[in-house]
Amino acid sequence: MFSFSFGDAEPYIEQIHSHDGTVLQTVGSAEEARDAVEAGVDILVAQGWEVGGHVQSKVATLPLVPRIVDAVPDTPVIAAGGIADGRGIAAVLTLGAAGAWPGTRFLATEEAHIHRPYRQQVLGADETETIYSALFDKGWPDMSHRVLENTTVADWKAVGQPESERPGEGEVVAETDDGKPIHRYEDSLAVPGIDGAWKNCHFCRTECRINPEGTTSRCTCGDPH
């Protein structure tokens, strides 16, 4: 199974199919969905605007899913973006999706290779504490993303959200375990081994907490809703 996003799967589809592989393509509109199916994609991932990290769509998940389902009725559609528990899964299934793809939700697990304080920030954030922008552009310029607000975001907002000469531009805010510097506005994930301050990353808000068993929370896999 091969999953593509932020790019065109078409050059690889024939080779993947020749080895009995399945091709998934992330899309953010009905037009992108139709193009992907015409190219031979097997399964579509409808990524809504609420998704954490890099964002491909400009449409929210709930209105996007039925648009794509209706545009390509013979192709399975998996919904992604802002889905954190059984209620979200039920909602997108009702809208015609064949399945759901929680992403940021799994940062709440012990297995996730991230700093524990970062995990707690994700779990403790309110639904209003994210920002959609292209602010953290070092590594992937001009690519929109959704992140938790932090002091870097606050300082940038305080001076009018400039596109250049931003507060602390070029400043080293952390280091990897092998001594590589991480600069402010860099696209970096807070993984174990990083020393210093890191940018608050991807969007998630759920009332769940980490299972002591270190597995995915029952609020997703066994949600009574």
Protein Blocks (a to p, Z undefined) as FASTA:
>chain_A
ZZdehiafklmmmmmmmnopacddddfbfklmmmmmmnopabdcdddfkbghjdfbfcdf
klmmmmmmmmmmmbccddeehiabfklmmmmmmnopabdcdfklmmmpmklccdfklmmm
mmmpcfklcccdfkbmghpghiacdddddfklmmmmmnopaabhpehihiafbdcfkopa
cdehiacdddehiacjdddfbddddfbdcdfklpacfklmmcfZZ
